[in-house]
């Protein structure tokens, strides 16, 4: 048995990418409306994978380590979700709804021109960037929650250390005779 812990990156990547792909798909991503369940699930999956690795090498795994693993998993989740949703978002042309809102605002003389430009920019890269940053923050927070939950469920106790035991000399043989 080894005293070194396995790397968390593999487990975080498995959990974050698997659930991140699901989170990037339009209908499945609606599951995140249920208390960010996909993000939490990614942390739990990563904790499961990491606990198996810890068991294999003889290292311990606790909920605190699970929370740290969940933070890393949330980062993988957010990046994957962003990369998966970007082409889908471009295909669905989200700017159409923004353009309708801009047209309505332009018809109102009380709205200053800079407000119209801000609304127009929200449909493009600015809106996407804000969404990516919010996704990263939520991924880190709820990934940590999922990792801590997974750490509590899949906890691995460290094996007792093998310290050299001192043996006393064997007792003398009984007297013959």
N, C-alpha and C positions, 0 to 999 in steps of 0.2 A: 504494500500500500504506500502511496506517495503522500508526502506532506503538502504538496503544492495543489492549489485549487485550479480547476479548469478555467479557461477564459470565458468571460460572459458574452463576448462579442458574437460567437456562433449562436448561442441560444437567443440573444436579443435580435439578431438578424432573422432567425427562423420565425420567431413570434411576430416581429414587427412587419416583415415583408408579407407573410401569409395573411395576416389580418389587414395590412395596409392595402393589399390588392383588393380585398373585399370592400374595404372602406372607400376606395376610389370609384367603385361601381355605383351608378346612380340609385338603383332600388335597394341594394344591400346596405348602402351607406346610411339608409334611414334607420337601421338598427342602433346607430349612435344616438338617436333621439331618446333611447331608453337608457339614460344615465351613462352615456358613452360606453355602451356595452362592448363594442368592437375593440376599443382601445384597452379597456380593462381585460378583455379576453386575450389580447396580445401579450399582456404582462403575465397572465396566468399560464399561457402556453410556454412562454420563455422560461418561467419558473419550473415548469414540468421538465422541459428539456435540460435545463441546468441541473436540476436535482438528480436526474439520471446520470449526468456526467460526474457529479460529485460522488454519487454512490459508486460509480465505476472506479474512481481514483482514490476513494477513501477520504474525501474531504467533507467538512460539514457545510450545511446550507441553512440559513436562518431567515426569518422574515425581513430583518434589516437589510440583508444582502439582496433579498428579493425586491425590496423597494428600489435599491440602487440599480439592479438589473432592469426593473420596470422603467426607470428614467431612460436608460439606454434604449430599451425596446420602444418607448414612446417616440424617441427621435427617429428610429428606423421606420416606425409606423407613419409619422408625419411626412417624411421624405417620400416614402413609397406611395402614400395616398395622393400627394401632390403630383408626383410623376404619372400616376395612373389617370388621375382626373383631368390633367392638363389637355391631352389630346381629345378626350371626350367633351370637355368644356368648349374647345375650339370647334368641334363638329356641331355642337348644339347651338352655337352662336348666341351666347348670353347677352350680347350687346344690343339685340333687337329690343328687349324690354327696357333697357336704359335709354335707347333712342326715343322710344315713345314717351318716357318720362321727361326727357330733355325738350321734346316738342311741346309738351303741355306747359313746361316751365317758361319756354320762350314766348308763349302766348300771354303770359302774365307780366304786365309792365312793372309790378312791384318787386320782382325778383331781380337782384343785381346779377350782372353777367358772370362774375367770378363764381357764384353759387352754381350757375348752369355748367360751368367748366368743371367744377368739382364733381358734380353728379355724373357728367359725361366720363370723367376719368375713372370713376368707380367701376365702370363696366370693363375696363381694360386691365392693364398690368397693375395699376394701383389696387384695384379690388382683389385681384388674384394674389398679390403680395400680402395684403392684409389677411386674406384667408389662410395663406400659408403660415404666417406668423401665429395667428390664432390657433391653427392646427398644431403647430409645434408646442405652444404653451399647454394646450389641452392634452396633447400626446404625452408630454412629460408628467403632468399632474396625474392623469388617470392611468398612465402606464405604471407609475410608481404605486398607485393604489392596487392595480392588478398584480404587480410583482410582489407586493407585501402579502396580499391574499394568497397568491400561489406559494410564497415562501412559508406561510403558516400551514398550508395544506400539504405541501410536498417537502416539509422540513426533513433534513438529513442530519442525524447526530454524528458528531465526530467520534471515530473509534477511540477508545482509551489509548493513551500513549503507551508504548512498549518500553517501560523503563527496566533496566537490568535488575533482576531480583537477586538478593544476596541469600545464598543458601548456607545454612549452618552445616558444620561437619556432621556426617551421619553418626548416629550413636554407636558406641563401641559394641562389638559383638558380645553376646552373653558369655559368662565364664563356662569353660568346658570342665566337666568333672565331677 
